[in-house]
Amino acid sequence: MKILFVHQNFPGQFLHLAPELSRLGHDCLALTDLGNQRTSATETLKYKHTAQPVDAAATRLGRNYTQMSDRGVSVARAALHMRQQRGYVPDVIFGHSGWGETLFLKEVWPEAKLLIYAEFYYRGRGADVGFDPEFNPPTFDQVMIAQGRAGHLGQAMLHADAGVAPTVWQASTFPAPLRQMLDVIHDGVNTAAMAPNPQASFALPNGQSVKTGDEVLTFVNRNLEPYRGYHTFMRALPDVLKARPKAQVVIVGGDEVSYGSAPEGAKGWKDTILNEVRDRLDMSRVHFMGKVPYDQFTALMQVSRAHAYLTYPFVLSWSMIEAMSAGAHVIGSATAPVQEVIQDGVNGTLVDFFDIPAWSVALIKALAQPEQFLTLRQAARQTALDRYDQRLLLPQMVNFVERHGPKG
């Protein structure tokens, strides 16, 4: 089949799927934003999209749809050029619905099967909106804004032939009629690379190294922000460091905003939250790494004695399952995305997202008594192998595409 992937940050979630489909003999092509600098072995074309300023007063709750549909128009024009100038007609289009890119592709290629990577459906209640009253107060305006943000996601699914979501909970955020269109297939993690390693070591910024068996507490996210519980973790840290004078804390993540809003007067949350507790921390034992290459992340998960992962009811991070695959003891927030994977006391530890004293206690115990959690760490690794191994899930994703193709 001729398969077109559409993703503004390609390869994104198609990192492993596109090469695998090519290996199996399919003719794969990608369409991505001109500003995307990521490389791929898949032939990639680029569309130019210049975001226009949106008058919030004029568009009100429609401003998100305006932005997303504007991008959809840019993609559709590029698609029309591909059809008219290159004679290109795909059998299957597989696109991420998050940025509006797939909205009008059926107008260009009505004969193609349109598949959607359906990552999340914004809801006024029951998910991230209003979950954290400190940073996201549960007002009725917020409910309406969230519903407004779902407009393009619903339209994308209504025009599609089928969709796929990475977790059961993320699929459940979609309204029932759309949920019926979704398969649940996780992207999978590389359990062969992300495996326990007794010889692992990780270099700290001060020139020292930590190794497997050392007292290392880790926290990892793309960006350090409330959506991923950075504030809860940092507020729990003073008691942890006081109780564990030899512990080293390694924090990975950028200082931008992936989700939610930036703090007033700053681009990110790192220092805003850190400044609350800085005078109660031994900063010589708290190491902010920024963003790190994948091999360093792998080594860090292999040396971690306790790994804290928190999230609002929102998209689940790959990094949590990767940490489990490496045999880390994950102390996770008792929120729906995490609870789908971690069973408290079986393959990890769950703590109420907002209970800072409970976080301190759980982290101290994990650092002080690692031998008590050996079977739990082994179970975490087994969970990754049984349910999230890329070697098991990639064939399922291939089957999803082939099954929904024109001959499927």
C-alpha positions as CSV (number, residue, x, y, z in Angstrom):
1,M,0.0,0.0,0.0
2,K,0.9,3.6,-0.4
3,I,0.8,5.0,3.1
4,L,1.1,8.7,4.0
5,F,2.0,9.7,7.6
6,V,1.0,13.2,8.7
7,H,2.5,14.6,11.9
8,Q,3.8,18.2,12.5
9,N,6.7,16.7,14.5
10,F,7.2,13.5,12.4
11,P,8.2,10.8,13.2
12,G,6.6,11.4,16.6
13,Q,4.5,8.4,17.5
14,F,5.3,6.8,14.1
15,L,9.0,6.5,14.9
16,H,9.0,2.7,14.7
17,L,5.9,2.1,12.7
18,A,6.9,3.9,9.5
19,P,10.2,2.0,9.1
20,E,8.6,-1.3,9.9
21,L,5.9,-0.8,7.3
22,S,8.6,0.1,4.8
23,R,10.5,-3.0,5.7
24,L,7.3,-5.1,5.0
25,G,7.1,-3.6,1.5
26,H,4.7,-0.7,1.8
27,D,5.5,2.6,0.1
28,C,5.7,5.1,3.0
29,L,5.8,8.9,2.7
30,A,5.5,11.5,5.5
31,L,4.2,15.1,5.5
32,T,5.4,17.4,8.2
33,D,5.8,21.0,9.2
34,L,8.5,23.0,7.5
35,G,10.0,23.9,10.9
36,N,10.4,20.2,12.0
37,Q,14.1,19.4,12.1
38,R,13.8,15.8,13.2
39,T,15.3,13.3,10.7
40,S,13.8,10.1,9.5
41,A,14.7,7.3,7.0
42,T,11.2,7.7,5.6
43,E,10.9,10.1,2.7
44,T,9.5,13.3,4.0
45,L,7.8,16.2,2.4
46,K,7.1,19.5,4.2
47,Y,4.2,21.9,4.3
48,K,4.5,25.6,5.2
49,H,2.2,26.9,7.9
50,T,2.3,30.4,9.2
51,A,0.1,30.8,12.3
52,Q,-2.0,33.8,12.1
53,P,-2.8,35.9,15.2
54,V,-6.2,35.0,16.6
55,D,-8.5,37.8,18.0
56,A,-9.6,36.2,21.2
57,A,-12.4,38.7,21.6
58,A,-13.8,37.9,18.2
59,T,-13.4,34.1,18.2
60,R,-13.9,33.5,21.9
61,L,-14.3,29.7,22.5
62,G,-13.7,29.1,18.8
63,R,-10.1,30.4,18.9
64,N,-8.6,26.9,19.4
65,Y,-10.6,25.5,16.4
66,T,-9.5,28.6,14.4
67,Q,-5.9,27.8,15.0
68,M,-6.2,24.1,14.4
69,S,-8.3,24.4,11.3
70,D,-5.9,27.0,9.9
71,R,-3.2,24.4,10.1
72,G,-5.5,21.9,8.5
73,V,-6.0,24.2,5.6
74,S,-2.2,24.5,5.2
75,V,-1.9,20.8,5.1
76,A,-4.8,20.3,2.7
77,R,-3.2,22.8,0.3
78,A,0.1,20.9,0.4
79,A,-1.9,17.7,-0.1
80,L,-3.7,19.2,-3.2
81,H,-0.3,20.1,-4.6
82,M,0.9,16.6,-4.1
83,R,-2.1,15.2,-6.0
84,Q,-2.1,17.7,-8.8
85,Q,1.7,18.1,-9.3
86,R,3.0,14.6,-8.4
87,G,-0.1,12.6,-9.1
88,Y,0.2,11.2,-5.5
89,V,-2.8,9.4,-4.1
90,P,-2.3,7.3,-0.9
91,D,-4.2,4.2,-0.1
92,V,-4.0,5.0,3.6
93,I,-3.4,8.3,5.5
94,F,-2.3,7.9,9.2
95,G,-2.2,11.2,11.0
96,H,-2.2,12.6,14.6
97,S,-5.4,14.5,15.2
98,G,-3.9,16.8,17.9
99,W,-3.1,19.8,15.7
100,G,-5.9,19.7,13.1
101,E,-3.7,18.4,10.3
102,T,-6.1,15.7,9.1
103,L,-9.2,17.8,9.1
104,F,-9.5,18.3,5.3
105,L,-7.5,15.5,3.8
106,K,-10.6,13.6,2.8
107,E,-11.5,16.6,0.6
108,V,-8.3,16.0,-1.3
109,W,-8.1,12.2,-1.2
110,P,-11.7,10.9,-0.7
111,E,-10.7,7.5,-1.9
112,A,-8.0,7.1,0.8
113,K,-8.6,5.4,4.1
114,L,-8.0,7.9,7.0
115,L,-6.6,6.5,10.2
116,I,-6.2,8.7,13.3
117,Y,-3.8,8.6,16.2
118,A,-6.2,9.6,18.9
119,E,-4.1,10.6,21.8
120,F,-6.6,12.5,24.0
121,Y,-10.0,14.1,23.9
122,Y,-10.4,17.3,25.9
123,R,-13.2,17.2,28.5
124,G,-14.8,19.8,30.7
125,R,-14.9,17.3,33.6
126,G,-13.3,14.1,34.6
127,A,-9.8,14.6,33.3
128,D,-7.1,17.3,33.6
129,V,-9.4,20.4,33.7
130,G,-10.1,21.4,37.3
131,F,-8.0,18.6,38.7
132,D,-5.5,20.8,40.4
133,P,-7.2,23.8,42.0
134,E,-3.9,25.5,42.7
135,F,-3.0,25.9,39.1
136,N,-6.1,25.0,37.3
137,P,-9.2,26.2,39.2
138,P,-12.4,24.3,38.4
139,T,-14.5,27.1,37.0
140,F,-17.3,26.8,34.6
141,D,-15.4,29.0,32.1
142,Q,-12.6,26.4,32.2
143,V,-15.2,23.6,31.5
144,M,-16.4,25.5,28.4
145,I,-12.9,26.3,27.2
146,A,-12.0,22.6,27.4
147,Q,-15.1,21.6,25.5
148,G,-14.2,24.2,22.9
149,R,-10.8,22.6,22.5
150,A,-12.4,19.3,21.6
151,G,-14.1,20.6,18.5
152,H,-11.4,19.7,16.0
153,L,-10.7,16.4,17.7
154,G,-14.3,15.3,17.2
155,Q,-14.3,16.4,13.6
156,A,-11.1,14.6,12.9
157,M,-12.6,11.3,14.2
158,L,-15.9,11.8,12.3
159,H,-14.1,12.1,9.0
160,A,-11.9,9.1,9.8
161,D,-12.3,5.4,9.1
162,A,-10.7,4.2,12.3
163,G,-8.5,5.4,15.1
164,V,-6.0,4.1,17.7
165,A,-5.3,5.3,21.3
166,P,-2.3,4.3,23.4
167,T,-4.1,3.4,26.6
168,V,-7.6,2.3,27.7
169,W,-8.0,5.4,29.9
170,Q,-7.0,7.8,27.1
171,A,-9.4,6.1,24.8
172,S,-12.1,6.5,27.4
173,T,-11.8,10.3,27.2
174,F,-13.5,10.1,23.8
175,P,-17.4,10.3,23.7
176,A,-19.0,6.8,23.4
177,P,-19.8,7.0,19.6
178,L,-16.1,7.9,18.9
179,R,-14.7,5.5,21.4
180,Q,-16.3,2.6,19.3
181,M,-14.0,3.6,16.4
182,L,-10.8,3.2,18.5
183,D,-8.4,0.3,18.9
184,V,-6.2,0.5,22.0
185,I,-2.5,-0.2,21.1
186,H,0.3,1.3,23.0
187,D,3.4,2.6,21.1
188,G,5.5,0.2,23.1
189,V,8.9,0.5,24.7
190,N,12.3,-1.0,23.8
191,T,12.5,-3.5,26.6
192,A,15.8,-4.9,25.3
193,A,17.5,-1.6,25.6
194,M,15.6,-0.4,28.6
195,A,16.6,-3.3,30.8
196,P,18.2,-3.7,34.3
197,N,22.0,-3.3,34.2
198,P,24.1,-3.9,37.3
199,Q,27.1,-2.2,35.7
200,A,25.2,1.0,34.8
201,S,26.6,4.4,35.9
202,F,25.4,8.0,35.3
203,A,27.6,11.1,35.3
204,L,26.4,14.1,37.4
205,P,27.1,17.7,36.5
206,N,29.6,18.1,39.4
207,G,31.9,15.4,37.9
208,Q,30.8,12.6,40.2
209,S,29.1,9.5,39.0
210,V,26.3,7.4,40.5
211,K,26.0,3.7,39.8
212,T,23.5,0.8,40.3
213,G,23.0,0.3,44.0
214,D,23.6,3.9,45.0
215,E,20.9,5.9,46.7
216,V,19.5,7.7,43.7
217,L,16.1,9.4,43.5
218,T,15.0,10.3,40.0
219,F,12.3,12.5,38.4
220,V,11.9,12.7,34.6
221,N,9.6,14.7,32.3
222,R,9.9,16.5,29.0
223,N,9.3,19.7,30.9
224,L,9.1,20.4,34.6
225,E,5.5,21.6,35.2
226,P,2.4,21.1,37.4
227,Y,0.7,18.8,34.9
228,R,3.5,16.3,35.7
229,G,3.5,16.9,39.5
230,Y,6.8,18.8,39.6
231,H,5.4,21.0,42.4
232,T,4.4,18.1,44.5
233,F,7.7,16.3,44.1
234,M,9.8,19.4,44.9
235,R,7.7,20.2,48.0
236,A,8.2,16.6,49.3
237,L,12.0,16.8,48.7
238,P,13.1,18.8,51.8
239,D,11.9,16.0,54.2
240,V,13.4,13.3,51.9
241,L,16.9,14.9,51.8
242,K,16.8,15.6,55.6
243,A,16.0,11.9,56.3
244,R,18.4,10.5,53.7
245,P,21.7,12.5,54.0
246,K,23.4,10.4,51.3
247,A,20.7,10.5,48.7
248,Q,21.4,12.1,45.3
249,V,18.4,13.6,43.4
250,V,18.6,13.7,39.6
251,I,15.9,15.7,37.8
252,V,15.6,15.6,34.0
253,G,13.4,18.0,32.1
254,G,13.3,21.3,30.3
255,D,12.1,24.6,31.6
256,E,9.3,25.3,29.1
257,V,5.6,24.5,29.1
258,S,4.2,21.4,27.3
259,Y,0.8,21.5,29.0
260,G,-1.2,24.2,30.8
261,S,0.1,27.7,31.3
262,A,3.4,29.3,32.1
263,P,3.8,31.0,35.5
264,E,3.4,34.8,35.4
265,G,6.6,36.5,34.4
266,A,8.5,33.3,33.6
267,K,8.8,30.9,30.6
268,G,8.7,27.7,32.8
269,W,8.0,26.4,36.3
270,K,11.5,25.1,37.3
271,D,12.7,28.1,39.4
272,T,9.2,29.2,40.4
273,I,8.7,26.0,42.3
274,L,12.3,25.5,43.3
275,N,12.5,28.9,44.9
276,E,9.7,27.8,47.3
277,V,12.0,25.1,48.8
278,R,15.5,26.0,47.9
279,D,16.5,27.2,51.3
280,R,15.5,23.8,52.8
281,L,17.4,21.8,50.2
282,D,21.1,20.7,50.1
283,M,21.5,21.9,46.5
284,S,24.8,20.0,46.2
285,R,22.7,16.8,46.1
286,V,20.0,18.1,43.7
287,H,21.1,17.8,40.1
288,F,19.0,19.5,37.3
289,M,20.1,17.9,34.1
290,G,17.8,19.7,31.6
291,K,17.0,17.4,28.6
292,V,19.4,14.5,28.1
293,P,20.1,12.0,25.2
294,Y,18.3,8.7,25.3
295,D,21.4,6.7,26.3
296,Q,21.8,8.9,29.3
297,F,18.2,8.6,30.2
298,T,18.5,4.8,29.9
299,A,21.5,4.7,32.3
300,L,19.7,7.0,34.7
301,M,16.7,4.6,34.9
302,Q,19.1,1.7,35.4
303,V,20.8,3.3,38.4
304,S,17.6,4.7,40.0
305,R,16.7,3.3,43.4
306,A,13.4,5.3,43.5
307,H,11.7,6.9,40.5
308,A,8.9,9.4,41.1
309,Y,6.3,9.9,38.4
310,L,3.2,12.1,38.7
311,T,0.6,13.2,36.2
312,Y,-2.7,14.9,36.1
313,P,-5.4,12.7,34.5
314,F,-3.9,13.2,31.1
315,V,-1.6,11.5,28.5
316,L,0.6,8.9,30.1
317,S,4.4,9.5,29.6
318,W,6.4,6.8,27.8
319,S,9.1,7.4,30.5
320,M,7.1,5.8,33.3
321,I,6.9,2.5,31.5
322,E,10.5,2.8,30.4
323,A,11.5,3.2,34.0
324,M,9.5,0.1,34.9
325,S,11.2,-1.8,32.0
326,A,14.6,-0.9,33.5
327,G,13.5,-2.4,36.8
328,A,13.1,0.8,38.6
329,H,10.8,1.1,41.7
330,V,8.2,3.6,40.4
331,I,6.4,5.7,43.0
332,G,3.5,7.0,41.0
333,S,0.5,9.3,41.5
334,A,-2.8,7.5,42.2
335,T,-4.3,9.0,39.0
336,A,-6.2,7.1,36.3
337,P,-3.4,6.9,33.7
338,V,-0.9,5.6,36.2
339,Q,-3.4,3.2,37.8
340,E,-4.0,1.5,34.5
341,V,-0.4,0.3,34.6
342,I,0.7,0.2,38.3
343,Q,-1.0,-1.8,41.0
344,D,0.0,-0.5,44.4
345,G,2.3,-2.9,46.2
346,V,2.5,-5.3,43.3
347,N,4.6,-3.6,40.6
348,G,5.0,-0.1,42.0
349,T,3.8,2.2,44.7
350,L,0.9,4.7,44.4
351,V,0.5,7.9,46.4
352,D,-2.2,10.5,46.3
353,F,-1.1,13.2,43.9
354,F,-1.6,16.1,46.4
355,D,-0.5,14.4,49.6
356,I,3.0,15.9,50.1
357,P,3.8,14.3,53.5
358,A,2.8,10.9,52.0
359,W,5.1,11.5,49.1
360,S,8.0,12.2,51.5
361,V,7.3,9.1,53.5
362,A,7.0,6.9,50.4
363,L,10.2,8.2,48.8
364,I,12.2,7.9,52.1
365,K,11.0,4.3,52.5
366,A,12.0,3.4,48.9
367,L,15.5,4.9,49.4
368,A,16.0,3.5,52.9
369,Q,14.8,-0.1,52.3
370,P,15.5,-1.1,48.7
371,E,15.7,-4.8,49.5
372,Q,12.0,-4.7,50.5
373,F,11.0,-3.7,46.9
374,L,13.1,-6.2,44.9
375,T,10.1,-8.4,43.9
376,L,8.1,-5.2,43.1
377,R,10.9,-4.1,40.7
378,Q,11.0,-7.5,39.1
379,A,7.2,-7.3,38.7
380,A,7.5,-3.8,37.1
381,R,9.9,-5.2,34.6
382,Q,7.6,-8.1,33.9
383,T,4.7,-5.7,33.3
384,A,6.7,-3.9,30.6
385,L,7.6,-7.2,29.0
386,D,4.0,-8.6,29.1
387,R,2.0,-5.5,28.2
388,Y,4.3,-2.8,26.7
389,D,7.1,-4.6,24.8
390,Q,7.5,-3.0,21.4
391,R,8.3,-6.4,19.9
392,L,4.7,-7.4,20.8
393,L,2.9,-4.2,20.0
394,L,4.6,-3.1,16.7
395,P,3.1,-6.1,14.9
396,Q,-0.3,-5.2,16.3
397,M,0.0,-1.6,15.0
398,V,1.1,-3.0,11.6
399,N,-2.0,-5.2,11.6
400,F,-4.1,-2.2,12.5
401,V,-2.9,-0.3,9.4
402,E,-3.1,-3.2,7.1
403,R,-6.5,-4.3,8.3
404,H,-8.0,-0.9,7.7
405,G,-6.4,-0.5,4.3
406,P,-8.4,-0.6,1.1
407,K,-8.1,-4.4,0.9
408,G,-8.5,-4.8,4.7
